[in-house]
Every structure is written in C-alpha cells, then in structure tokens.
C-alpha cells in the first residue's frame, strides 16, 4: 500500500493511505531498498506473482531499525521568473547523501513560487548510513531554497515596474502624512 505522512511541529499528519504503489516514477526505489535491506514494494509484488520462494522469504514485518537514513525532499521555490542558471541543482548533486534528482526545470523555463505539489520545482532522493549527514544535507537544501540560491533568474521588467510603482505610491502616501 501507499502512505503519505507529513511530519509537523505538532506531530505526524496522515495525508493519504491507499492501495497502490508509490508514484514518482520509482525514483524512491533505491531509498526503499536501502532502508529495508534490499527490497521495495515493487520487487515484493513482482515476486508474489513470479517467484513465490523469494516472496515468502521476505520479512513479515519491516526491518527495525532501518538499515539507513533517507528522505525524498520535495523542492520549493520562494521566487518566480525565467531561469538563467540552476546552480542549486549542481550543489545538490554534490551533497554526500545525494542519490537522485528529478525536475522539469531547466535553463529557459519559467518557475512559479511554490504553493502546492504541482508548483514544486523537483524532488531529490537523499540516502546515507549516518543520520547526521542526511539531516545536514536536508538543512542545506532548505537554506538554498529560502535564500533563493536554487536558480539564477532573469530580472523581469514587469516585476520591477510593479515594485517601483508600489514604492512610489508608498512614498506619496508617507509624504502626505507629514
């Protein structure tokens, strides 16, 4: 089955529980295999039909503790515009726990501010035997996002005009109050 849980400051929040395989084009399978000691729900399902002996040799309950530490990190953008460069993606690929990056964003694309899963700018699979390495790498990704270091964006004259007009209106309002 498939389960989605968001870890919040007040505790876990169940998002979805469903009788299907996880999506994401299977990019999570290396993570699942590492956490469980060598199998994922995909291999288990195939074995259930094609290799009964392998299927019945799988553990009855998940391995505990997990064999490694990992996470799929959904990437967000706090800015929007036309992408000139993607230095954040290059930095992510150099992280010690990096396994896989999936994104549709490239030079020439327009990114929007992330407000939901559909406006996300990619996902990264991170995996490492040391939990501290994983936590450090996640923190680095989140810092790059917050500091708008994922992309170099072309300055939009429309955006600059809006900001300039807004600043002019604020200045006029504050001068009238004096």
Rosetta constraint file for C-alpha pairs under 8 A:
AtomPair CA 1 CA 17 HARMONIC 7.30 0.50
AtomPair CA 1 CA 18 HARMONIC 5.72 0.50
AtomPair CA 1 CA 19 HARMONIC 4.40 0.50
AtomPair CA 1 CA 20 HARMONIC 5.16 0.50
AtomPair CA 1 CA 21 HARMONIC 6.02 0.50
AtomPair CA 1 CA 22 HARMONIC 7.83 0.50
AtomPair CA 2 CA 16 HARMONIC 7.59 0.50
AtomPair CA 2 CA 17 HARMONIC 5.69 0.50
AtomPair CA 2 CA 18 HARMONIC 5.08 0.50
AtomPair CA 2 CA 19 HARMONIC 6.02 0.50
AtomPair CA 2 CA 20 HARMONIC 5.56 0.50
AtomPair CA 2 CA 21 HARMONIC 5.62 0.50
AtomPair CA 2 CA 22 HARMONIC 5.47 0.50
AtomPair CA 3 CA 14 HARMONIC 7.82 0.50
AtomPair CA 3 CA 15 HARMONIC 7.58 0.50
AtomPair CA 3 CA 16 HARMONIC 5.45 0.50
AtomPair CA 3 CA 17 HARMONIC 4.44 0.50
AtomPair CA 3 CA 18 HARMONIC 6.41 0.50
AtomPair CA 3 CA 22 HARMONIC 7.93 0.50
AtomPair CA 4 CA 14 HARMONIC 6.20 0.50
AtomPair CA 4 CA 15 HARMONIC 5.23 0.50
AtomPair CA 4 CA 16 HARMONIC 5.04 0.50
AtomPair CA 4 CA 17 HARMONIC 6.59 0.50
AtomPair CA 5 CA 12 HARMONIC 6.32 0.50
AtomPair CA 5 CA 13 HARMONIC 5.50 0.50
AtomPair CA 5 CA 14 HARMONIC 4.58 0.50
AtomPair CA 5 CA 15 HARMONIC 5.46 0.50
AtomPair CA 5 CA 16 HARMONIC 7.22 0.50
AtomPair CA 6 CA 12 HARMONIC 5.72 0.50
AtomPair CA 6 CA 13 HARMONIC 5.17 0.50
AtomPair CA 6 CA 14 HARMONIC 6.56 0.50
AtomPair CA 6 CA 15 HARMONIC 6.90 0.50
AtomPair CA 7 CA 11 HARMONIC 5.94 0.50
AtomPair CA 7 CA 12 HARMONIC 4.44 0.50
AtomPair CA 7 CA 13 HARMONIC 6.27 0.50
AtomPair CA 8 CA 12 HARMONIC 5.69 0.50
AtomPair CA 8 CA 13 HARMONIC 6.87 0.50
AtomPair CA 21 CA 41 HARMONIC 7.10 0.50
AtomPair CA 21 CA 42 HARMONIC 7.37 0.50
AtomPair CA 22 CA 26 HARMONIC 7.46 0.50
AtomPair CA 24 CA 28 HARMONIC 7.10 0.50
AtomPair CA 27 CA 100 HARMONIC 7.20 0.50
AtomPair CA 27 CA 125 HARMONIC 7.49 0.50
AtomPair CA 28 CA 32 HARMONIC 6.28 0.50
AtomPair CA 28 CA 72 HARMONIC 7.22 0.50
AtomPair CA 28 CA 125 HARMONIC 6.71 0.50
AtomPair CA 29 CA 33 HARMONIC 6.03 0.50
AtomPair CA 29 CA 40 HARMONIC 6.21 0.50
AtomPair CA 30 CA 34 HARMONIC 6.14 0.50
AtomPair CA 31 CA 35 HARMONIC 6.17 0.50
AtomPair CA 31 CA 70 HARMONIC 6.35 0.50
AtomPair CA 31 CA 71 HARMONIC 7.51 0.50
AtomPair CA 31 CA 125 HARMONIC 7.16 0.50
AtomPair CA 31 CA 126 HARMONIC 7.63 0.50
AtomPair CA 31 CA 127 HARMONIC 6.41 0.50
AtomPair CA 32 CA 36 HARMONIC 6.13 0.50
AtomPair CA 32 CA 38 HARMONIC 7.87 0.50
AtomPair CA 32 CA 39 HARMONIC 6.84 0.50
AtomPair CA 32 CA 40 HARMONIC 5.37 0.50
AtomPair CA 33 CA 37 HARMONIC 5.77 0.50
AtomPair CA 33 CA 38 HARMONIC 4.31 0.50
AtomPair CA 33 CA 39 HARMONIC 4.47 0.50
AtomPair CA 33 CA 40 HARMONIC 5.33 0.50
AtomPair CA 34 CA 38 HARMONIC 5.91 0.50
AtomPair CA 34 CA 39 HARMONIC 7.78 0.50
AtomPair CA 34 CA 67 HARMONIC 6.30 0.50
AtomPair CA 34 CA 68 HARMONIC 6.13 0.50
AtomPair CA 35 CA 63 HARMONIC 7.92 0.50
AtomPair CA 35 CA 66 HARMONIC 5.08 0.50
AtomPair CA 35 CA 67 HARMONIC 4.86 0.50
AtomPair CA 35 CA 68 HARMONIC 5.12 0.50
AtomPair CA 35 CA 69 HARMONIC 6.79 0.50
AtomPair CA 35 CA 70 HARMONIC 7.53 0.50
AtomPair CA 36 CA 40 HARMONIC 7.40 0.50
AtomPair CA 36 CA 62 HARMONIC 6.60 0.50
AtomPair CA 36 CA 63 HARMONIC 5.63 0.50
AtomPair CA 36 CA 66 HARMONIC 6.20 0.50
AtomPair CA 36 CA 67 HARMONIC 6.20 0.50
AtomPair CA 37 CA 63 HARMONIC 7.37 0.50
AtomPair CA 37 CA 66 HARMONIC 7.92 0.50
AtomPair CA 37 CA 67 HARMONIC 6.02 0.50
AtomPair CA 39 CA 43 HARMONIC 6.01 0.50
AtomPair CA 39 CA 44 HARMONIC 6.84 0.50
AtomPair CA 40 CA 44 HARMONIC 6.24 0.50
AtomPair CA 41 CA 45 HARMONIC 5.99 0.50
AtomPair CA 42 CA 46 HARMONIC 6.30 0.50
AtomPair CA 43 CA 47 HARMONIC 6.03 0.50
AtomPair CA 44 CA 48 HARMONIC 6.12 0.50
AtomPair CA 44 CA 55 HARMONIC 6.04 0.50
AtomPair CA 44 CA 58 HARMONIC 7.81 0.50
AtomPair CA 45 CA 49 HARMONIC 6.80 0.50
AtomPair CA 46 CA 50 HARMONIC 5.98 0.50
AtomPair CA 46 CA 51 HARMONIC 7.51 0.50
AtomPair CA 47 CA 51 HARMONIC 4.46 0.50
AtomPair CA 47 CA 52 HARMONIC 6.00 0.50
AtomPair CA 47 CA 54 HARMONIC 6.12 0.50
AtomPair CA 47 CA 55 HARMONIC 5.04 0.50
AtomPair CA 48 CA 52 HARMONIC 5.50 0.50
AtomPair CA 48 CA 54 HARMONIC 7.98 0.50
AtomPair CA 48 CA 55 HARMONIC 5.28 0.50
AtomPair CA 51 CA 55 HARMONIC 6.28 0.50
AtomPair CA 52 CA 56 HARMONIC 6.08 0.50
AtomPair CA 53 CA 57 HARMONIC 6.29 0.50
AtomPair CA 54 CA 58 HARMONIC 6.79 0.50
AtomPair CA 59 CA 63 HARMONIC 7.40 0.50
AtomPair CA 63 CA 67 HARMONIC 7.52 0.50
AtomPair CA 67 CA 129 HARMONIC 7.33 0.50
AtomPair CA 68 CA 127 HARMONIC 7.05 0.50
AtomPair CA 68 CA 128 HARMONIC 5.93 0.50
AtomPair CA 68 CA 129 HARMONIC 4.52 0.50
AtomPair CA 68 CA 130 HARMONIC 7.26 0.50
AtomPair CA 68 CA 131 HARMONIC 7.78 0.50
AtomPair CA 69 CA 127 HARMONIC 5.73 0.50
AtomPair CA 69 CA 128 HARMONIC 5.45 0.50
AtomPair CA 69 CA 129 HARMONIC 5.76 0.50
AtomPair CA 69 CA 130 HARMONIC 6.77 0.50
AtomPair CA 69 CA 131 HARMONIC 5.57 0.50
AtomPair CA 69 CA 134 HARMONIC 6.85 0.50
AtomPair CA 70 CA 125 HARMONIC 7.38 0.50
AtomPair CA 70 CA 126 HARMONIC 5.31 0.50
AtomPair CA 70 CA 127 HARMONIC 4.11 0.50
AtomPair CA 70 CA 128 HARMONIC 6.30 0.50
AtomPair CA 70 CA 134 HARMONIC 6.68 0.50
AtomPair CA 71 CA 125 HARMONIC 6.00 0.50
AtomPair CA 71 CA 126 HARMONIC 5.44 0.50
AtomPair CA 71 CA 127 HARMONIC 6.67 0.50
AtomPair CA 72 CA 123 HARMONIC 6.56 0.50
AtomPair CA 72 CA 124 HARMONIC 5.56 0.50
AtomPair CA 72 CA 125 HARMONIC 4.57 0.50
AtomPair CA 72 CA 126 HARMONIC 6.34 0.50
AtomPair CA 73 CA 123 HARMONIC 5.47 0.50
AtomPair CA 73 CA 124 HARMONIC 5.11 0.50
AtomPair CA 73 CA 125 HARMONIC 6.41 0.50
AtomPair CA 73 CA 126 HARMONIC 7.54 0.50
AtomPair CA 73 CA 138 HARMONIC 7.51 0.50
AtomPair CA 74 CA 120 HARMONIC 6.82 0.50
AtomPair CA 74 CA 121 HARMONIC 7.70 0.50
AtomPair CA 74 CA 122 HARMONIC 6.08 0.50
AtomPair CA 74 CA 123 HARMONIC 4.39 0.50
AtomPair CA 74 CA 124 HARMONIC 6.55 0.50
AtomPair CA 75 CA 120 HARMONIC 5.76 0.50
AtomPair CA 75 CA 121 HARMONIC 5.35 0.50
AtomPair CA 75 CA 122 HARMONIC 5.12 0.50
AtomPair CA 75 CA 123 HARMONIC 5.45 0.50
AtomPair CA 75 CA 124 HARMONIC 7.39 0.50
AtomPair CA 75 CA 145 HARMONIC 7.69 0.50
AtomPair CA 76 CA 113 HARMONIC 7.63 0.50
AtomPair CA 76 CA 114 HARMONIC 5.35 0.50
AtomPair CA 76 CA 119 HARMONIC 7.78 0.50
AtomPair CA 76 CA 120 HARMONIC 5.08 0.50
AtomPair CA 76 CA 121 HARMONIC 5.66 0.50
AtomPair CA 76 CA 122 HARMONIC 7.58 0.50
AtomPair CA 76 CA 145 HARMONIC 6.51 0.50
AtomPair CA 77 CA 111 HARMONIC 7.70 0.50
AtomPair CA 77 CA 112 HARMONIC 7.13 0.50
AtomPair CA 77 CA 113 HARMONIC 5.22 0.50
AtomPair CA 77 CA 114 HARMONIC 5.16 0.50
AtomPair CA 77 CA 120 HARMONIC 6.99 0.50
AtomPair CA 77 CA 121 HARMONIC 6.59 0.50
AtomPair CA 77 CA 145 HARMONIC 6.11 0.50
AtomPair CA 77 CA 146 HARMONIC 7.97 0.50
AtomPair CA 77 CA 148 HARMONIC 7.29 0.50
AtomPair CA 77 CA 150 HARMONIC 7.75 0.50
AtomPair CA 78 CA 113 HARMONIC 5.18 0.50
AtomPair CA 78 CA 114 HARMONIC 6.43 0.50
AtomPair CA 78 CA 145 HARMONIC 6.75 0.50
AtomPair CA 78 CA 146 HARMONIC 6.58 0.50
AtomPair CA 78 CA 148 HARMONIC 6.57 0.50
AtomPair CA 79 CA 111 HARMONIC 7.75 0.50
AtomPair CA 79 CA 112 HARMONIC 6.75 0.50
AtomPair CA 79 CA 113 HARMONIC 5.11 0.50
AtomPair CA 79 CA 148 HARMONIC 6.74 0.50
AtomPair CA 80 CA 110 HARMONIC 7.23 0.50
AtomPair CA 80 CA 111 HARMONIC 5.12 0.50
AtomPair CA 80 CA 112 HARMONIC 4.47 0.50
AtomPair CA 80 CA 113 HARMONIC 5.20 0.50
AtomPair CA 80 CA 153 HARMONIC 7.67 0.50
AtomPair CA 81 CA 110 HARMONIC 5.35 0.50
AtomPair CA 81 CA 111 HARMONIC 5.48 0.50
AtomPair CA 81 CA 112 HARMONIC 6.67 0.50
AtomPair CA 81 CA 153 HARMONIC 5.69 0.50
AtomPair CA 81 CA 154 HARMONIC 6.52 0.50
AtomPair CA 81 CA 155 HARMONIC 7.42 0.50
AtomPair CA 81 CA 156 HARMONIC 7.10 0.50
AtomPair CA 82 CA 107 HARMONIC 7.93 0.50
AtomPair CA 82 CA 108 HARMONIC 6.12 0.50
AtomPair CA 82 CA 109 HARMONIC 5.70 0.50
AtomPair CA 82 CA 110 HARMONIC 4.27 0.50
AtomPair CA 82 CA 111 HARMONIC 6.39 0.50
AtomPair CA 82 CA 153 HARMONIC 5.33 0.50
AtomPair CA 82 CA 154 HARMONIC 5.41 0.50
AtomPair CA 82 CA 155 HARMONIC 7.95 0.50
AtomPair CA 83 CA 106 HARMONIC 6.87 0.50
AtomPair CA 83 CA 107 HARMONIC 5.07 0.50
AtomPair CA 83 CA 108 HARMONIC 5.29 0.50
AtomPair CA 83 CA 109 HARMONIC 5.49 0.50
AtomPair CA 83 CA 110 HARMONIC 5.98 0.50
AtomPair CA 83 CA 111 HARMONIC 7.04 0.50
AtomPair CA 83 CA 151 HARMONIC 6.33 0.50
AtomPair CA 83 CA 152 HARMONIC 5.99 0.50
AtomPair CA 83 CA 153 HARMONIC 4.66 0.50
AtomPair CA 83 CA 154 HARMONIC 6.39 0.50
AtomPair CA 84 CA 107 HARMONIC 5.25 0.50
AtomPair CA 84 CA 108 HARMONIC 6.26 0.50
AtomPair CA 84 CA 151 HARMONIC 7.32 0.50
AtomPair CA 84 CA 152 HARMONIC 5.38 0.50
AtomPair CA 84 CA 153 HARMONIC 5.30 0.50
AtomPair CA 84 CA 154 HARMONIC 6.01 0.50
AtomPair CA 85 CA 106 HARMONIC 7.71 0.50
AtomPair CA 85 CA 107 HARMONIC 5.68 0.50
AtomPair CA 85 CA 151 HARMONIC 5.72 0.50
AtomPair CA 85 CA 152 HARMONIC 4.96 0.50
AtomPair CA 85 CA 153 HARMONIC 7.14 0.50
AtomPair CA 86 CA 90 HARMONIC 6.96 0.50
AtomPair CA 86 CA 106 HARMONIC 7.05 0.50
AtomPair CA 86 CA 107 HARMONIC 7.04 0.50
AtomPair CA 86 CA 150 HARMONIC 5.96 0.50
AtomPair CA 86 CA 151 HARMONIC 4.54 0.50
AtomPair CA 86 CA 152 HARMONIC 6.30 0.50
AtomPair CA 87 CA 91 HARMONIC 6.33 0.50
AtomPair CA 87 CA 149 HARMONIC 7.14 0.50
AtomPair CA 87 CA 150 HARMONIC 5.91 0.50
AtomPair CA 87 CA 151 HARMONIC 6.03 0.50
AtomPair CA 87 CA 152 HARMONIC 7.35 0.50
AtomPair CA 88 CA 92 HARMONIC 6.14 0.50
AtomPair CA 88 CA 144 HARMONIC 6.88 0.50
AtomPair CA 88 CA 149 HARMONIC 5.79 0.50
AtomPair CA 88 CA 150 HARMONIC 3.76 0.50
AtomPair CA 88 CA 151 HARMONIC 6.21 0.50
AtomPair CA 89 CA 93 HARMONIC 6.32 0.50
AtomPair CA 89 CA 150 HARMONIC 6.48 0.50
AtomPair CA 90 CA 94 HARMONIC 6.74 0.50
AtomPair CA 91 CA 95 HARMONIC 6.81 0.50
AtomPair CA 92 CA 98 HARMONIC 6.92 0.50
AtomPair CA 92 CA 141 HARMONIC 7.06 0.50
AtomPair CA 93 CA 98 HARMONIC 5.93 0.50
AtomPair CA 93 CA 99 HARMONIC 7.96 0.50
AtomPair CA 93 CA 100 HARMONIC 7.87 0.50
AtomPair CA 93 CA 101 HARMONIC 7.55 0.50
AtomPair CA 94 CA 98 HARMONIC 6.95 0.50
AtomPair CA 95 CA 137 HARMONIC 6.35 0.50
AtomPair CA 96 CA 128 HARMONIC 7.77 0.50
AtomPair CA 96 CA 133 HARMONIC 7.21 0.50
AtomPair CA 96 CA 137 HARMONIC 7.41 0.50
AtomPair CA 97 CA 126 HARMONIC 5.01 0.50
AtomPair CA 97 CA 127 HARMONIC 4.89 0.50
AtomPair CA 97 CA 128 HARMONIC 5.17 0.50
AtomPair CA 97 CA 133 HARMONIC 6.88 0.50
AtomPair CA 97 CA 134 HARMONIC 6.06 0.50
AtomPair CA 97 CA 137 HARMONIC 6.91 0.50
AtomPair CA 98 CA 124 HARMONIC 7.55 0.50
AtomPair CA 98 CA 125 HARMONIC 6.45 0.50
AtomPair CA 98 CA 126 HARMONIC 4.75 0.50
AtomPair CA 98 CA 127 HARMONIC 6.47 0.50
AtomPair CA 99 CA 124 HARMONIC 7.49 0.50
AtomPair CA 99 CA 125 HARMONIC 5.38 0.50
AtomPair CA 99 CA 126 HARMONIC 5.46 0.50
AtomPair CA 99 CA 127 HARMONIC 6.54 0.50
AtomPair CA 100 CA 124 HARMONIC 5.65 0.50
AtomPair CA 100 CA 125 HARMONIC 5.07 0.50
AtomPair CA 100 CA 126 HARMONIC 7.26 0.50
AtomPair CA 101 CA 122 HARMONIC 7.22 0.50
AtomPair CA 101 CA 123 HARMONIC 5.94 0.50
AtomPair CA 101 CA 124 HARMONIC 4.54 0.50
AtomPair CA 101 CA 125 HARMONIC 6.53 0.50
AtomPair CA 102 CA 122 HARMONIC 5.49 0.50
AtomPair CA 102 CA 123 HARMONIC 5.37 0.50
AtomPair CA 102 CA 124 HARMONIC 6.40 0.50
AtomPair CA 103 CA 121 HARMONIC 6.17 0.50
AtomPair CA 103 CA 122 HARMONIC 4.12 0.50
AtomPair CA 103 CA 123 HARMONIC 6.53 0.50
AtomPair CA 104 CA 121 HARMONIC 7.14 0.50
AtomPair CA 104 CA 122 HARMONIC 6.85 0.50
AtomPair CA 105 CA 109 HARMONIC 6.06 0.50
AtomPair CA 105 CA 110 HARMONIC 7.89 0.50
AtomPair CA 105 CA 111 HARMONIC 7.39 0.50
AtomPair CA 105 CA 121 HARMONIC 6.43 0.50
AtomPair CA 105 CA 122 HARMONIC 7.54 0.50
AtomPair CA 111 CA 121 HARMONIC 7.51 0.50
AtomPair CA 112 CA 119 HARMONIC 6.49 0.50
AtomPair CA 113 CA 119 HARMONIC 6.99 0.50
AtomPair CA 114 CA 119 HARMONIC 4.78 0.50
AtomPair CA 114 CA 120 HARMONIC 5.30 0.50
AtomPair CA 114 CA 121 HARMONIC 7.52 0.50
AtomPair CA 115 CA 119 HARMONIC 6.14 0.50
AtomPair CA 115 CA 120 HARMONIC 7.55 0.50
AtomPair CA 116 CA 120 HARMONIC 6.51 0.50
AtomPair CA 126 CA 134 HARMONIC 6.89 0.50
AtomPair CA 127 CA 134 HARMONIC 6.64 0.50
AtomPair CA 128 CA 133 HARMONIC 6.82 0.50
AtomPair CA 128 CA 134 HARMONIC 6.09 0.50
AtomPair CA 130 CA 134 HARMONIC 6.74 0.50
AtomPair CA 131 CA 135 HARMONIC 6.24 0.50
AtomPair CA 132 CA 136 HARMONIC 6.04 0.50
AtomPair CA 133 CA 137 HARMONIC 6.20 0.50
AtomPair CA 134 CA 138 HARMONIC 6.22 0.50
AtomPair CA 135 CA 139 HARMONIC 6.15 0.50
AtomPair CA 136 CA 140 HARMONIC 6.22 0.50
AtomPair CA 137 CA 141 HARMONIC 6.34 0.50
AtomPair CA 138 CA 142 HARMONIC 6.26 0.50
AtomPair CA 139 CA 143 HARMONIC 6.08 0.50
AtomPair CA 140 CA 144 HARMONIC 6.21 0.50
AtomPair CA 141 CA 145 HARMONIC 6.29 0.50
AtomPair CA 142 CA 146 HARMONIC 6.22 0.50
AtomPair CA 143 CA 147 HARMONIC 6.00 0.50
AtomPair CA 144 CA 148 HARMONIC 6.00 0.50
AtomPair CA 144 CA 149 HARMONIC 4.83 0.50
AtomPair CA 144 CA 150 HARMONIC 5.97 0.50
AtomPair CA 145 CA 149 HARMONIC 6.10 0.50
AtomPair CA 145 CA 150 HARMONIC 6.00 0.50
AtomPair CA 155 CA 159 HARMONIC 7.77 0.50
AtomPair CA 155 CA 160 HARMONIC 7.70 0.50
AtomPair CA 156 CA 160 HARMONIC 6.27 0.50
AtomPair CA 157 CA 161 HARMONIC 5.98 0.50
AtomPair CA 158 CA 162 HARMONIC 6.26 0.50
AtomPair CA 159 CA 163 HARMONIC 6.26 0.50
AtomPair CA 160 CA 164 HARMONIC 6.00 0.50
AtomPair CA 161 CA 165 HARMONIC 5.93 0.50
AtomPair CA 162 CA 166 HARMONIC 6.06 0.50
AtomPair CA 163 CA 167 HARMONIC 6.12 0.50
AtomPair CA 164 CA 168 HARMONIC 6.11 0.50
AtomPair CA 165 CA 169 HARMONIC 6.20 0.50
AtomPair CA 166 CA 170 HARMONIC 6.21 0.50
AtomPair CA 167 CA 171 HARMONIC 6.12 0.50
AtomPair CA 168 CA 172 HARMONIC 6.20 0.50
AtomPair CA 169 CA 173 HARMONIC 6.16 0.50
AtomPair CA 170 CA 174 HARMONIC 6.14 0.50
AtomPair CA 171 CA 175 HARMONIC 6.09 0.50
AtomPair CA 172 CA 176 HARMONIC 6.22 0.50
AtomPair CA 173 CA 177 HARMONIC 6.55 0.50
AtomPair CA 174 CA 178 HARMONIC 6.80 0.50
